[in-house]
Structures are given as C-alpha cells and as structure tokens.
Amino acid sequence: MTGRFAPTPSGRMHMGNVMAMLAAWLGSRAQQQPIVLRIEDIDGPRVAKDADRWIMDDLNWLGLNWDGEPVYQSDRSDLYMQALRTLAEQPTQLYPCFCSRAEIRAASAPQQGDGFVRYPGTCRVAWSRHDPPIEQLAATDFIDSSATADAAATKQSITSHTEANVPCETRRHAWRLAVPEPGDAAGLVQFDDLIQGAQSFDLGRDLGDTVLRRSDGLFAYQLAVTVDDLLQGVTQIVRGRDLLRSTALQLHIRQLLMERGFVQAVAQQGSASQLSTSTEHVAQHAVQQAGSQQSTDTASDLEFAHLALIDNAAGVRLAKRTRSLDLGYLRTQGVQPEQIIGYCAALLGLNAEGVTYDEQGHIDPMREDFNPAPMTAQQVLEAFSWQAVRAVNYDKALPDDLANRLSNRCAE
C-alpha cells in the first residue's frame, strides 16, 4: 500500500488541508507503509510563488514526513500527453469541445447537493457521427502539446461539416472524455469508501463528459491525478468528501488507460524511473499492478477515505484565502505544532481530551471551551482507526478567532 500527500501550491495550507494531510499520513503509517508527496502544480496560473516550499516546511514542522523526493506535476506533461494519445486511439474516447463556460451553464442545471454542472453533450454530436474532421483534429492536436497549422485548418473545416446546433467556431477547443450514456452498464462505477461506505455512480447521469485538456492547453486535474496515482503506485487516497464524484470518474479513466496498456507502454519506453521519482519500488509496483488488474474492477486493490469537510464560522468551506485559519498566520501567532495536530486529531475523532459537544452529541469547535489536548503525530497514530474517523462523519465549523484561542492557551 502507498498513500500520498497531494497539495495544490496555490497558497498556505489551512486547517482543513492539515486535517486531510494528517489523515493521509495516519492511514499509511498505521500500516507501516510509504506515503509520497506530489505537488499538484499543473494549473500554472493558480500556483503561488514559493507555496511548494511553504507546504513542505509546514509538513516538516507538523511532523508529517513523506518518503522519497517530491514529484511535481509540472514536470510530467509528457506523461499526460501520452495518456491523452492513449485515450485518442481507436476506438477514440475523446472529442473536441468548443463550448464556453457560459454556454455550458446556460444549457445545464446543477446536480443536486454539490452544484456540479453536467455537460449537456453539445459537441458530442459530431463525434458520435464519426465525422472525419473530428477524427483528423485529434490526430493533429496530439502530435505535440499545441495544435499545428494543419490542426487549425482542420478545425476550420469542422464548421462546414457539423450541424448548425454544434458551436464549432474556429476558436480554441478543449478535449472531453466521452463517458457511456446514462443507464449504460459500462458507465456504472462502484467502490467502497472507508468513511462514506458503498458508493455507486452512473457516469452518464451523474458526471457527463469531462474535460481532460483545457482550451488553454493545460491538462485537467482529473487526467493528471489519475495518471499520477496509477504510475506512482498510490493505493490509498484520502481527501474531502466533495471529491467522491471525481473518484468515480478517475476510476473510469484509470480502467481505460490500463485496458489500453498505458503503464506497460510507458515502462517499455524506459521511463519507469521517471514514473515514480519518490521510491524505486513504487514504480515497480505500478507495472506489476497494471499487469495484475485487467478486470473491470479497478477499485479492488484501492482504498478510499473521503473526509467530512471543514467550514469557517459562517458555514463556508475553508479556502486558502481565509488567512485567520492558515498555517502561516497561526505560526506567526505563536501556535505550536502539537496544538495544530491535537486540534485536527479532535476533528477526526481521535483526541477526546478537552473536546466539547453540541446538543446532538457532535464535536463542536465553535464552543469557547473546545480545547483539545496538544498531541504529536506519533501520539495520534497510537489512537488511530478509520472506525473512529467514521464515527464523526459530519461537517464541522471552526471559529474565525482560532489563532487567538490557540495562542492564548499556549501562553497559559
């Protein structure tokens, strides 16, 4: 088993990030297994200068160590392109999409609960007809990371070959993965979650066709994280419950890549060392895993744990712009790492000392007397179980004055 830290370097980690990192570390270390660090910097415009250094410094300060050298997604574009080429092979699973975000929102209704917008399939029409210009555009686009002059000419010809209701203007295009139609058994993805229990998604109904490369040429999160987890041999994935739907999609992409021999092809090209720069055995595991998992059940050897979310005092999910709850600010206020770890352990149901509860018996960090005992990561490890985390599977809100509360207690 191999776990992973997978932070986005868009700013300083906040308490919700730390809680998820702690849970991931505990999940791996409880089984005496490795955990790798992957800096998910594929979305260049969102990357904050030096944020990767801040993340690594904070993890070390907290006592959450990892194995091997960090892997940067920005160094792996060739692998993502190879994955796209694999999916574009006949029978192709990709098609170009010329829709703007505004057009998609106008044609779609948010899915219940998480505001997810399902793509209505506007540009899928030409692909489903196997229009030659569409297939030719795929062949030219995937020669390298940017479209060639021939691709631009092909895109021009699409306008005259597609129906009027398909907005195929000569503008930049994304590449979407065509998932099975709603109700198709091939689109049913099921997996068990250590916290949320049995999960079942119909890809066509619940997600729709998903962008794998954006119109600005950047690879999408869903593709990059699937490729990285597969090639790094990651088998335990811990993150927020808001990504449950993404897990179903990533399992589908993973299955397609494995069926088409993606991992073996990369390894045969002599790139096994590139696939996992963290530890040599992880790369070997990835190749072995691809050879042994050729059935439709790609989730059989994977573990998922989707955590309840952390909100601010107003009930809004934490973001890195919430400075009062990020580690940079907390550290400047004199808060100690044991306080942060003890607090996050309490949120995970692993630290009962000093914890207070509301009328329903739920952990209530908003109360003034909520004062979890400081702990080290090693101390939390002794109390860790997924059963305990599952018992507190509900969202929690943190006070905006957390820094003051913790720093005052540190001075006592």
C-alpha positions as a Markdown table, in Angstrom:
| # | Residue | x | y | z |
|---|---|---|---|---|
| 1 | Met | 0.0 | 0.0 | 0.0 |
| 2 | Thr | 1.2 | 3.5 | -0.8 |
| 3 | Gly | -0.5 | 6.8 | 0.4 |
| 4 | Arg | 0.0 | 10.3 | -0.9 |
| 5 | Phe | 0.0 | 13.9 | 0.0 |
| 6 | Ala | -1.2 | 15.9 | -3.0 |
| 7 | Pro | -1.4 | 19.6 | -2.2 |
| 8 | Thr | -2.0 | 22.4 | -4.7 |
| 9 | Pro | 0.6 | 25.1 | -4.2 |
| 10 | Ser | -1.9 | 28.0 | -4.5 |
| 11 | Gly | -1.3 | 29.4 | -1.1 |
| 12 | Arg | -0.6 | 28.4 | 2.5 |
| 13 | Met | -2.3 | 25.3 | 3.9 |
| 14 | His | -5.3 | 25.9 | 6.1 |
| 15 | Met | -6.7 | 23.8 | 8.9 |
| 16 | Gly | -8.8 | 21.7 | 6.6 |
| 17 | Asn | -5.8 | 20.8 | 4.5 |
| 18 | Val | -3.8 | 19.9 | 7.6 |
| 19 | Met | -6.6 | 17.6 | 8.8 |
| 20 | Ala | -6.7 | 15.8 | 5.4 |
| 21 | Met | -2.8 | 15.6 | 5.4 |
| 22 | Leu | -2.9 | 14.1 | 8.9 |
| 23 | Ala | -5.5 | 11.6 | 8.0 |
| 24 | Ala | -3.5 | 10.5 | 4.9 |
| 25 | Trp | -0.3 | 10.2 | 7.0 |
| 26 | Leu | -2.1 | 8.2 | 9.6 |
| 27 | Gly | -3.6 | 5.9 | 7.0 |
| 28 | Ser | -0.2 | 5.0 | 5.6 |
| 29 | Arg | 1.8 | 4.9 | 8.8 |
| 30 | Ala | -0.7 | 2.8 | 10.6 |
| 31 | Gln | 0.1 | 0.0 | 8.1 |
| 32 | Gln | 3.8 | 0.9 | 8.2 |
| 33 | Gln | 3.6 | 1.8 | 4.5 |
| 34 | Pro | 5.1 | 4.7 | 2.5 |
| 35 | Ile | 3.5 | 8.0 | 1.6 |
| 36 | Val | 4.7 | 10.1 | -1.3 |
| 37 | Leu | 4.5 | 13.9 | -1.8 |
| 38 | Arg | 3.1 | 15.2 | -5.1 |
| 39 | Ile | 3.0 | 18.9 | -5.7 |
| 40 | Glu | -0.1 | 19.4 | -7.9 |
| 41 | Asp | 1.1 | 22.5 | -9.8 |
| 42 | Ile | -0.3 | 21.5 | -13.2 |
| 43 | Asp | -2.6 | 24.7 | -13.2 |
| 44 | Gly | 0.2 | 27.2 | -13.6 |
| 45 | Pro | -2.0 | 30.4 | -13.3 |
| 46 | Arg | -3.1 | 29.2 | -9.8 |
| 47 | Val | 0.4 | 28.5 | -8.5 |
| 48 | Ala | 1.7 | 30.9 | -5.8 |
| 49 | Lys | 5.4 | 31.7 | -5.7 |
| 50 | Asp | 7.2 | 29.6 | -3.0 |
| 51 | Ala | 4.0 | 27.8 | -2.0 |
| 52 | Asp | 5.6 | 24.4 | -2.5 |
| 53 | Arg | 8.4 | 25.4 | -0.1 |
| 54 | Trp | 5.8 | 26.6 | 2.4 |
| 55 | Ile | 3.9 | 23.3 | 2.2 |
| 56 | Met | 7.0 | 21.2 | 2.7 |
| 57 | Asp | 8.2 | 23.4 | 5.6 |
| 58 | Asp | 4.7 | 23.1 | 7.3 |
| 59 | Leu | 4.6 | 19.4 | 6.9 |
| 60 | Asn | 8.0 | 19.0 | 8.5 |
| 61 | Trp | 7.1 | 21.4 | 11.3 |
| 62 | Leu | 4.0 | 19.3 | 12.0 |
| 63 | Gly | 6.0 | 16.0 | 12.0 |
| 64 | Leu | 4.2 | 14.6 | 8.9 |
| 65 | Asn | 7.1 | 13.1 | 6.9 |
| 66 | Trp | 7.0 | 11.5 | 3.5 |
| 67 | Asp | 9.1 | 9.0 | 1.5 |
| 68 | Gly | 11.4 | 10.0 | -1.3 |
| 69 | Glu | 11.7 | 13.2 | -3.3 |
| 70 | Pro | 8.6 | 15.3 | -4.1 |
| 71 | Val | 7.1 | 14.9 | -7.5 |
| 72 | Tyr | 5.9 | 17.9 | -9.4 |
| 73 | Gln | 3.1 | 17.6 | -11.9 |
| 74 | Ser | 4.6 | 20.4 | -14.0 |
| 75 | Asp | 7.5 | 18.1 | -14.8 |
| 76 | Arg | 5.1 | 15.3 | -16.1 |
| 77 | Ser | 3.4 | 16.9 | -19.1 |
| 78 | Asp | 4.8 | 14.3 | -21.5 |
| 79 | Leu | 3.1 | 11.6 | -19.4 |
| 80 | Tyr | -0.2 | 13.3 | -19.5 |
| 81 | Met | 0.1 | 13.8 | -23.3 |
| 82 | Gln | 0.9 | 10.2 | -23.7 |
| 83 | Ala | -2.2 | 9.3 | -21.7 |
| 84 | Leu | -4.3 | 11.5 | -23.9 |
| 85 | Arg | -2.9 | 9.9 | -27.0 |
| 86 | Thr | -3.8 | 6.5 | -25.5 |
| 87 | Leu | -7.4 | 7.6 | -25.0 |
| 88 | Ala | -7.5 | 9.0 | -28.5 |
| 89 | Glu | -6.5 | 5.7 | -30.1 |
| 90 | Gln | -9.3 | 4.0 | -32.0 |
| 91 | Pro | -11.9 | 3.5 | -30.8 |
| 92 | Thr | -11.3 | 7.0 | -29.5 |
| 93 | Gln | -12.8 | 8.2 | -26.2 |
| 94 | Leu | -12.1 | 11.9 | -26.8 |
| 95 | Tyr | -13.7 | 14.7 | -28.8 |
| 96 | Pro | -13.1 | 18.4 | -29.2 |
| 97 | Cys | -15.4 | 20.8 | -27.4 |
| 98 | Phe | -15.8 | 24.4 | -28.4 |
| 99 | Cys | -18.3 | 25.4 | -25.8 |
| 100 | Ser | -17.6 | 28.3 | -23.4 |
| 101 | Arg | -18.3 | 28.0 | -19.7 |
| 102 | Ala | -21.2 | 30.4 | -20.1 |
| 103 | Glu | -22.8 | 28.2 | -22.8 |
| 104 | Ile | -22.4 | 25.1 | -20.7 |
| 105 | Arg | -24.0 | 26.8 | -17.7 |
| 106 | Ala | -26.9 | 28.1 | -19.8 |
| 107 | Ala | -27.6 | 24.6 | -21.1 |
| 108 | Ser | -27.2 | 22.7 | -17.9 |
| 109 | Ala | -28.7 | 22.5 | -14.4 |
| 110 | Pro | -26.5 | 22.0 | -11.3 |
| 111 | Gln | -26.7 | 18.5 | -9.9 |
| 112 | Gln | -28.3 | 18.2 | -6.5 |
| 113 | Gly | -26.1 | 18.8 | -3.5 |
| 114 | Asp | -22.7 | 19.9 | -4.7 |
| 115 | Gly | -23.5 | 22.4 | -7.5 |
| 116 | Phe | -21.8 | 20.2 | -10.1 |
| 117 | Val | -22.7 | 21.1 | -13.6 |
| 118 | Arg | -23.1 | 18.2 | -16.0 |
| 119 | Tyr | -22.0 | 18.9 | -19.6 |
| 120 | Pro | -25.1 | 18.7 | -21.9 |
| 121 | Gly | -23.2 | 17.0 | -24.7 |
| 122 | Thr | -23.4 | 19.8 | -27.3 |
| 123 | Cys | -20.2 | 19.0 | -29.1 |
| 124 | Arg | -20.6 | 15.2 | -28.7 |
| 125 | Val | -22.9 | 15.1 | -31.7 |
| 126 | Ala | -20.2 | 15.4 | -34.4 |
| 127 | Trp | -18.0 | 12.9 | -32.5 |
| 128 | Ser | -20.9 | 10.4 | -32.3 |
| 129 | Arg | -21.3 | 10.6 | -36.0 |
| 130 | His | -17.6 | 9.8 | -36.6 |
| 131 | Asp | -17.2 | 13.0 | -38.6 |
| 132 | Pro | -13.8 | 12.7 | -40.4 |
| 133 | Pro | -12.8 | 16.3 | -39.5 |
| 134 | Ile | -13.2 | 15.5 | -35.8 |
| 135 | Glu | -11.0 | 12.4 | -36.0 |
| 136 | Gln | -8.4 | 14.3 | -38.1 |
| 137 | Leu | -8.3 | 17.1 | -35.5 |
| 138 | Ala | -7.5 | 14.6 | -32.8 |
| 139 | Ala | -4.7 | 13.2 | -34.9 |
| 140 | Thr | -3.1 | 16.6 | -35.5 |
| 141 | Asp | -3.7 | 18.0 | -31.9 |
| 142 | Phe | -1.9 | 15.2 | -30.2 |
| 143 | Ile | 1.2 | 15.4 | -32.3 |
| 144 | Asp | 2.5 | 17.7 | -29.6 |
| 145 | Ser | 1.2 | 19.8 | -26.8 |
| 146 | Ser | -0.2 | 22.6 | -29.1 |
| 147 | Ala | -2.2 | 22.5 | -32.2 |
| 148 | Thr | -0.4 | 22.6 | -35.5 |
| 149 | Ala | -1.2 | 24.7 | -38.6 |
| 150 | Asp | -2.8 | 21.6 | -40.0 |
| 151 | Ala | -5.0 | 21.3 | -36.9 |
| 152 | Ala | -6.1 | 24.9 | -37.3 |
| 153 | Ala | -7.1 | 24.2 | -40.9 |
| 154 | Thr | -8.9 | 21.0 | -39.9 |
| 155 | Lys | -10.8 | 23.0 | -37.2 |
| 156 | Gln | -11.9 | 25.4 | -39.9 |
| 157 | Ser | -13.3 | 22.5 | -42.0 |
| 158 | Ile | -15.3 | 21.3 | -39.0 |
| 159 | Thr | -17.6 | 24.4 | -39.3 |
| 160 | Ser | -18.9 | 23.2 | -42.7 |
| 161 | His | -19.2 | 19.6 | -41.6 |
| 162 | Thr | -21.2 | 19.8 | -38.4 |
| 163 | Glu | -24.8 | 20.7 | -37.7 |
| 164 | Ala | -25.8 | 24.3 | -37.0 |
| 165 | Asn | -26.6 | 23.4 | -33.4 |
| 166 | Val | -23.0 | 22.5 | -32.7 |
| 167 | Pro | -21.0 | 25.6 | -31.9 |
| 168 | Cys | -17.7 | 24.6 | -33.7 |
| 169 | Glu | -16.4 | 28.1 | -34.4 |
| 170 | Thr | -12.7 | 28.4 | -35.2 |
| 171 | Arg | -11.7 | 29.1 | -31.7 |
| 172 | Arg | -9.7 | 27.2 | -29.1 |
| 173 | His | -11.1 | 23.9 | -28.0 |
| 174 | Ala | -10.9 | 21.6 | -25.0 |
| 175 | Trp | -10.8 | 17.8 | -25.2 |
| 176 | Arg | -13.5 | 15.9 | -23.5 |
| 177 | Leu | -13.8 | 12.3 | -22.4 |
| 178 | Ala | -16.9 | 10.7 | -23.8 |
| 179 | Val | -18.4 | 8.6 | -21.0 |
| 180 | Pro | -21.1 | 5.9 | -21.5 |
| 181 | Glu | -24.7 | 7.1 | -22.0 |
| 182 | Pro | -26.9 | 7.2 | -18.8 |
| 183 | Gly | -28.1 | 3.8 | -17.9 |
| 184 | Asp | -25.3 | 2.0 | -19.8 |
| 185 | Ala | -23.8 | -0.7 | -17.5 |
| 186 | Ala | -20.4 | 0.3 | -18.8 |
| 187 | Gly | -20.8 | 3.6 | -17.1 |
| 188 | Leu | -21.7 | 2.2 | -13.6 |
| 189 | Val | -18.8 | 2.7 | -11.2 |
| 190 | Gln | -18.9 | 1.3 | -7.7 |
| 191 | Phe | -16.5 | 1.4 | -4.8 |
| 192 | Asp | -16.4 | 1.2 | -1.1 |
| 193 | Asp | -15.2 | 4.1 | 1.0 |
| 194 | Leu | -13.7 | 3.7 | 4.4 |
| 195 | Ile | -15.8 | 6.6 | 5.8 |
| 196 | Gln | -18.7 | 7.2 | 3.4 |
| 197 | Gly | -19.5 | 3.5 | 2.8 |
| 198 | Ala | -20.6 | 1.9 | -0.5 |
| 199 | Gln | -20.7 | 4.3 | -3.5 |
| 200 | Ser | -22.4 | 4.0 | -6.9 |
| 201 | Phe | -22.3 | 6.4 | -9.8 |
| 202 | Asp | -23.7 | 6.4 | -13.3 |
| 203 | Leu | -21.1 | 8.4 | -15.2 |
| 204 | Gly | -23.5 | 9.4 | -17.9 |
| 205 | Arg | -26.2 | 10.6 | -15.5 |
| 206 | Asp | -24.1 | 11.9 | -12.6 |
| 207 | Leu | -21.0 | 13.4 | -14.3 |
| 208 | Gly | -21.3 | 13.7 | -18.1 |
| 209 | Asp | -18.4 | 14.1 | -20.5 |
| 210 | Thr | -15.5 | 15.7 | -18.7 |
| 211 | Val | -12.7 | 17.9 | -19.9 |
| 212 | Leu | -9.2 | 16.2 | -19.9 |
| 213 | Arg | -7.3 | 19.0 | -21.6 |
| 214 | Arg | -8.5 | 22.6 | -21.3 |
| 215 | Ser | -8.8 | 25.0 | -24.2 |
| 216 | Asp | -5.7 | 26.9 | -22.9 |
| 217 | Gly | -3.7 | 23.7 | -23.4 |
| 218 | Leu | -3.4 | 22.8 | -19.7 |
| 219 | Phe | -4.1 | 19.3 | -18.7 |
| 220 | Ala | -7.1 | 18.9 | -16.4 |
| 221 | Tyr | -6.9 | 17.8 | -12.8 |
| 222 | Gln | -9.0 | 14.6 | -13.5 |
| 223 | Leu | -6.4 | 13.3 | -16.0 |
| 224 | Ala | -3.3 | 14.4 | -14.2 |
| 225 | Val | -4.2 | 12.9 | -10.8 |
| 226 | Thr | -5.4 | 9.6 | -12.4 |
| 227 | Val | -2.1 | 9.2 | -14.3 |
| 228 | Asp | 0.0 | 10.1 | -11.3 |
| 229 | Asp | -1.9 | 7.8 | -8.8 |
| 230 | Leu | -1.6 | 5.0 | -11.3 |
| 231 | Leu | 2.1 | 5.4 | -12.2 |
| 232 | Gln | 3.2 | 6.2 | -8.6 |
| 233 | Gly | 1.5 | 3.1 | -7.4 |
| 234 | Val | -0.7 | 5.0 | -5.0 |
| 235 | Thr | -3.3 | 2.6 | -3.5 |
| 236 | Gln | -4.8 | 4.7 | -0.6 |
| 237 | Ile | -6.4 | 8.0 | -1.4 |
| 238 | Val | -7.6 | 10.3 | 1.4 |
| 239 | Arg | -9.3 | 13.6 | 0.7 |
| 240 | Gly | -12.6 | 15.5 | 1.2 |
| 241 | Arg | -16.0 | 14.1 | 0.5 |
| 242 | Asp | -16.6 | 16.7 | -2.1 |
| 243 | Leu | -14.4 | 14.6 | -4.4 |
| 244 | Leu | -16.5 | 11.4 | -4.2 |
| 245 | Arg | -17.9 | 12.1 | -7.7 |
| 246 | Ser | -14.4 | 12.7 | -9.0 |
| 247 | Thr | -13.3 | 9.3 | -7.7 |
| 248 | Ala | -15.8 | 7.5 | -9.9 |
| 249 | Leu | -14.5 | 9.4 | -12.9 |
| 250 | Gln | -10.9 | 8.7 | -12.1 |
| 251 | Leu | -11.6 | 5.0 | -11.7 |
| 252 | His | -13.1 | 5.0 | -15.2 |
| 253 | Ile | -10.1 | 6.8 | -16.7 |
| 254 | Arg | -7.8 | 4.5 | -14.9 |
| 255 | Gln | -9.6 | 1.5 | -16.3 |
| 256 | Leu | -9.4 | 2.8 | -19.8 |
| 257 | Leu | -5.7 | 3.5 | -19.5 |
| 258 | Met | -5.0 | 0.1 | -18.1 |
| 259 | Glu | -7.0 | -1.7 | -20.7 |
| 260 | Arg | -5.1 | 0.1 | -23.4 |
| 261 | Gly | -1.7 | -0.9 | -21.9 |
| 262 | Phe | -0.7 | 2.6 | -20.9 |
| 263 | Val | 1.5 | 1.7 | -17.9 |
| 264 | Gln | 3.3 | -1.1 | -19.8 |
| 265 | Ala | 3.9 | 1.2 | -22.8 |
| 266 | Val | 5.5 | 3.8 | -20.6 |
| 267 | Ala | 7.6 | 1.3 | -18.8 |
| 268 | Gln | 8.8 | -0.3 | -22.0 |
| 269 | Gln | 10.0 | 3.1 | -23.2 |
| 270 | Gly | 12.5 | 3.0 | -20.4 |
| 271 | Ser | 10.6 | 5.6 | -18.3 |
| 272 | Ala | 9.9 | 3.5 | -15.2 |
| 273 | Ser | 12.3 | 5.7 | -13.1 |
| 274 | Gln | 10.5 | 8.8 | -14.3 |
| 275 | Leu | 7.1 | 7.4 | -13.3 |
| 276 | Ser | 7.9 | 7.4 | -9.6 |
| 277 | Thr | 10.8 | 9.6 | -8.6 |
| 278 | Ser | 9.9 | 9.0 | -5.0 |
| 279 | Thr | 10.9 | 5.4 | -4.5 |
| 280 | Glu | 12.1 | 2.7 | -6.9 |
| 281 | His | 9.7 | 0.1 | -5.5 |
| 282 | Val | 6.7 | 2.3 | -6.2 |
| 283 | Ala | 7.4 | 2.3 | -10.0 |
| 284 | Gln | 7.9 | -1.5 | -9.9 |
| 285 | His | 4.5 | -1.8 | -8.1 |
| 286 | Ala | 2.8 | 0.3 | -10.7 |
| 287 | Val | 3.9 | -2.0 | -13.5 |
| 288 | Gln | 3.0 | -5.1 | -11.5 |
| 289 | Gln | -0.3 | -3.7 | -10.7 |
| 290 | Ala | -1.2 | -2.9 | -14.3 |
| 291 | Gly | -0.3 | -6.5 | -15.2 |
| 292 | Ser | -2.5 | -8.0 | -12.5 |
| 293 | Gln | -5.5 | -5.7 | -12.7 |
| 294 | Gln | -7.0 | -6.3 | -16.1 |
| 295 | Ser | -10.6 | -7.0 | -14.9 |
| 296 | Thr | -13.3 | -4.3 | -14.8 |
| 297 | Asp | -12.9 | -3.9 | -11.1 |
| 298 | Thr | -10.1 | -1.4 | -10.8 |
| 299 | Ala | -11.2 | -0.4 | -7.3 |
| 300 | Ser | -10.5 | -3.8 | -5.8 |
| 301 | Asp | -6.9 | -3.0 | -4.7 |
| 302 | Leu | -7.5 | 0.6 | -3.8 |
| 303 | Glu | -8.6 | 2.2 | -0.6 |
| 304 | Phe | -10.6 | 5.5 | -0.4 |
| 305 | Ala | -11.3 | 7.7 | 2.5 |
| 306 | His | -13.4 | 10.8 | 1.9 |
| 307 | Leu | -13.4 | 13.0 | 4.9 |
| 308 | Ala | -16.2 | 15.3 | 6.2 |
| 309 | Leu | -15.5 | 19.0 | 5.3 |
| 310 | Ile | -14.3 | 21.9 | 7.5 |
| 311 | Asp | -16.1 | 25.2 | 7.2 |
| 312 | Asn | -15.5 | 28.7 | 8.6 |
| 313 | Ala | -17.7 | 30.3 | 11.2 |
| 314 | Ala | -20.1 | 31.4 | 8.5 |
| 315 | Gly | -20.6 | 27.8 | 7.2 |
| 316 | Val | -18.5 | 28.4 | 4.1 |
| 317 | Arg | -16.0 | 25.8 | 3.1 |
| 318 | Leu | -12.4 | 26.8 | 4.0 |
| 319 | Ala | -10.3 | 28.3 | 1.3 |
| 320 | Lys | -6.6 | 29.3 | 1.3 |
| 321 | Arg | -7.6 | 33.0 | 1.2 |
| 322 | Thr | -9.0 | 32.5 | 4.8 |
| 323 | Arg | -5.8 | 33.8 | 6.4 |
| 324 | Ser | -7.1 | 33.5 | 10.0 |
| 325 | Leu | -7.1 | 29.7 | 9.6 |
| 326 | Asp | -3.9 | 29.2 | 7.6 |
| 327 | Leu | -0.7 | 27.9 | 9.0 |
| 328 | Gly | 1.3 | 31.0 | 8.0 |
| 329 | Tyr | -0.8 | 33.2 | 10.2 |
| 330 | Leu | -1.2 | 30.6 | 13.0 |
| 331 | Arg | 2.6 | 30.1 | 13.2 |
| 332 | Thr | 3.2 | 33.9 | 13.4 |
| 333 | Gln | 0.8 | 34.0 | 16.4 |
| 334 | Gly | 3.0 | 31.5 | 18.3 |
| 335 | Val | 0.7 | 28.5 | 17.9 |
| 336 | Gln | 2.7 | 25.2 | 18.3 |
| 337 | Pro | 2.6 | 22.2 | 16.0 |
| 338 | Glu | 1.3 | 19.9 | 18.8 |
| 339 | Gln | -1.7 | 22.3 | 19.2 |
| 340 | Ile | -2.4 | 22.1 | 15.5 |
| 341 | Ile | -2.1 | 18.3 | 15.4 |
| 342 | Gly | -4.1 | 17.8 | 18.6 |
| 343 | Tyr | -6.8 | 20.1 | 17.2 |
| 344 | Cys | -7.0 | 18.2 | 13.9 |
| 345 | Ala | -7.0 | 14.9 | 15.7 |
| 346 | Ala | -10.0 | 16.1 | 17.6 |
| 347 | Leu | -11.8 | 17.0 | 14.3 |
| 348 | Leu | -11.1 | 13.4 | 13.2 |
| 349 | Gly | -12.5 | 11.9 | 16.4 |
| 350 | Leu | -9.0 | 10.8 | 17.6 |
| 351 | Asn | -8.5 | 13.1 | 20.5 |
| 352 | Ala | -11.2 | 13.2 | 23.2 |
| 353 | Glu | -9.3 | 15.2 | 25.9 |
| 354 | Gly | -10.6 | 18.8 | 26.0 |
| 355 | Val | -13.3 | 18.2 | 23.3 |
| 356 | Thr | -16.8 | 19.6 | 23.7 |
| 357 | Tyr | -20.0 | 18.6 | 22.0 |
| 358 | Asp | -23.3 | 20.1 | 20.9 |
| 359 | Glu | -26.9 | 19.0 | 21.8 |
| 360 | Gln | -26.7 | 16.2 | 19.1 |
| 361 | Gly | -23.5 | 14.9 | 20.6 |
| 362 | His | -21.5 | 16.2 | 17.7 |
| 363 | Ile | -18.0 | 17.7 | 18.1 |
| 364 | Asp | -18.4 | 21.5 | 18.4 |
| 365 | Pro | -15.3 | 23.5 | 17.8 |
| 366 | Met | -17.3 | 26.8 | 18.0 |
| 367 | Arg | -17.7 | 26.5 | 21.7 |
| 368 | Glu | -15.4 | 28.6 | 23.8 |
| 369 | Asp | -14.4 | 25.6 | 26.0 |
| 370 | Phe | -13.4 | 23.5 | 23.0 |
| 371 | Asn | -9.8 | 22.9 | 23.9 |
| 372 | Pro | -8.2 | 19.7 | 22.5 |
| 373 | Ala | -5.1 | 18.5 | 24.2 |
| 374 | Pro | -1.8 | 19.0 | 22.3 |
| 375 | Met | -0.5 | 15.9 | 20.6 |
| 376 | Thr | 2.3 | 14.8 | 18.3 |
| 377 | Ala | 1.6 | 12.9 | 15.1 |
| 378 | Gln | 3.1 | 9.8 | 16.7 |
| 379 | Gln | 0.7 | 10.1 | 19.6 |
| 380 | Val | -2.3 | 10.4 | 17.3 |
| 381 | Leu | -1.1 | 7.3 | 15.4 |
| 382 | Glu | -1.5 | 5.2 | 18.6 |
| 383 | Ala | -5.2 | 6.2 | 18.8 |
| 384 | Phe | -5.9 | 6.0 | 15.0 |
| 385 | Ser | -8.6 | 3.9 | 13.4 |
| 386 | Trp | -10.9 | 4.5 | 10.4 |
| 387 | Gln | -13.8 | 3.4 | 12.6 |
| 388 | Ala | -13.2 | 6.4 | 14.9 |
| 389 | Val | -13.0 | 8.8 | 12.0 |
| 390 | Arg | -16.2 | 7.3 | 10.5 |
| 391 | Ala | -18.0 | 7.9 | 13.8 |
| 392 | Val | -17.6 | 11.7 | 13.4 |
| 393 | Asn | -18.6 | 11.8 | 9.7 |
| 394 | Tyr | -20.2 | 15.2 | 9.7 |
| 395 | Asp | -19.0 | 18.7 | 8.6 |
| 396 | Lys | -17.6 | 20.9 | 11.3 |
| 397 | Ala | -17.2 | 24.7 | 11.5 |
| 398 | Leu | -14.1 | 26.5 | 13.0 |
| 399 | Pro | -14.1 | 29.8 | 14.8 |
| 400 | Asp | -12.6 | 32.7 | 12.9 |
| 401 | Asp | -10.6 | 33.7 | 16.0 |
| 402 | Leu | -8.9 | 30.3 | 16.2 |
| 403 | Ala | -5.4 | 31.8 | 16.3 |
| 404 | Asn | -6.3 | 33.9 | 19.3 |
| 405 | Arg | -7.8 | 30.9 | 21.1 |
| 406 | Leu | -4.8 | 28.7 | 20.5 |
| 407 | Ser | -2.2 | 31.3 | 21.2 |
| 408 | Asn | -3.9 | 32.3 | 24.5 |
| 409 | Arg | -3.9 | 28.7 | 25.5 |
| 410 | Cys | -0.3 | 28.3 | 24.5 |
| 411 | Ala | 0.6 | 31.2 | 26.9 |
| 412 | Glu | -1.3 | 29.7 | 29.8 |
